[in-house]
Amino acid sequence: MIRSVSRLSAAVAVLFALAVPGAQAGENGFLKGFTGEWRGTGAVRTAGNAPQEKLVCRVDGTLRGDDQLELSGRCGGERFTGTFKVSLTYNPVKGYYSAVWQDSLGSKSPPLTGLRNGRRLVFKVRHNDFETDGRAVSTLVVDPENTRFRIVGRTMSEAGSDDFVSADLMFLAAK
């Protein structure tokens, strides 16, 4: 169970880490900034009292047309290693991004959307709370800076427990 939750947390964290919006002409330039090879390190956690799962990730990004970024990568830690693919598309009419990820086991997410808040991209995701069998809300923030970006995820159970850092990853452009 922890393995699948950690895998989900890692995949979702990477997915959100690689998405960011603005004006349409700037969107293509921004997306283009995520092409190439990226290396990341950090940790994910499934609950506030759960141990952190340290991760190392590799991600390769390719721009397809003016509004789609395709990413493929691998993340691994002590308890799991897995591959994933992400399709990130900007919708200029609606002004948001839609992202879908698929893991090596064939699991696929529903389309997720994110909006820009300044230079940061913010996603809010409702999902199963694996600790309480209820629902939880995770907020993931992508904060880009030139040749690196950081993603931080915070999760709170809808049952009202305290929120906790569910993901904290730093990615650097590979040389």
N, C-alpha and C positions, 0 to 999 in steps of 0.2 A: 504494500500500500504506500509506504513512504517513497519507494522507488518511483511509482507512477506519479505521485504528487510532486516529487522533486523534478521529474522529467517535465511535467506540465508547467511547473513554475519556471524552469529554465527556458523552455521553449517559448512561453509567453513573454518572459523577460527579454529574450533576444528579439522576438518579433517586435515588441514595442520599442526596443532600443534603436531599431533601424528605420523608424518612421518619423517624418517631421514636415509641417505645412507653412504657407504664406500666400502671395499673389501667384497666378498661374505661371507667368513667365519665370518667376523666381522658384516655383515648385520644381521645374525640370532641373534648374541649376542646383537646387538643394538636393534633390534625389541623386543627381550625378555625383555629388560629393560623397555618396555612400557606395560608389562603385569601387571595385578592387578588393583587396584582401584586408581583413581586420582580425585582430587578436584581442581576446578579452579574458579578464580574470575577475573573480568576485565570489559571491555566495548567494544561495537561496535558502529559504527556510519555509517549512509547511505550517508552523504555528509559533506563537510567541515563546512557548517554552520548549520548542523542538531545537535540536542542535542545527547549526548551519551546515549546509552541504557546499563545500568549496568547489568551484567550477573553473575550468579552463575551456575557452571556446575559440573556434576558427570560423570565420564567416567570409564568403565571397559574394560580392554584389555585382549585378549586371543590369544596366538600364535598357528597357525594351520600349521603344517609342518615346513619346514625350511625357507619359504619365504613369509608367509602371516600372517598378524596381523588383527584380527577382533576386532572391537571396538563397544561398544554400550553405549549410554549415554543420558543425559537429560540436557538441558540448560534452564534457565528461567530468566526473568526480569520483569519489571513492565508491559510491553505491550504484552508479550507472554511467553509461556512455550512450549517446544517441545522436542520430543525424536528423536534420529537418530541412524543409524548404518553406520559404515565405514568399507570397506574392503581395506586393504593396502597390495600391493604385490610388492616384489622386483624382477626385471628382471635382472638376472646376465649376460645374453648375451648382453643386451643393456645398462646395468649399470645405470638404473634409477628406480624410484618407480612409480607405477600407483596406484591411489586411486579413489574409487567410494564411494559416500555417498548417503544414502537414508533417508528421513525424515518420520515422523509418518503419513504424508498425502500421502505418496507414491511417492513424487517427488524424482527423481534420477538424479545424475549428470552424465555427460559424463566422461570417464576416464580422470583423470588429471595426469600430470607427474611433477616430481620434481628432481632436481639435487643437489648434495652436493657441497658446497663451504666452505672448511675447515670443521669445526664441524657442521656448519649450513646447513639446507636444505632450498633451495630457490625454490618457485613456482611462476610462472607468469601466470596469468589467464586473458583471455579476456572475458568480460561479458557485459550484458546490463547495461547502465548507466541510472539508474532510475530517475535521476534529469534532464537529457537533452534528453531522449529518443534516445540517440546515443549509442556509445560503450565506454567502459572504460577498463583499465588494472589495475589489482591489483597484487602487489607483496607481498607474504607472506613469512616470515622468521621464521623458527623454530630454537630456540637456546637452546639446552639441557645442563643441568648441574646436574649430579648425580641424586638426588631425586626430581628434579624440572625441569621445562622447561617453557620458555616464547615464545609466538608467537606475532609477530607484523605484522600487515597488513597495507600497504599504497596503496591508490587508486588514479588514475589520469584519468580524462576524456580524450578520444582521441581528443576532441575538443580543448584541450590545457589549461584547467584551472589548477590551482595549485593542487598538490596532498595533501592528508590529511590522517591522521591515521584512518583507518577504523576498526581496531581491535587491542586490546592490552589485552592479557590474560596471567595470570600466573597460572600454574598447579603445585600442590604438590602431592607427593605420599601419599595416605591415610595411616594412621597408623593402 
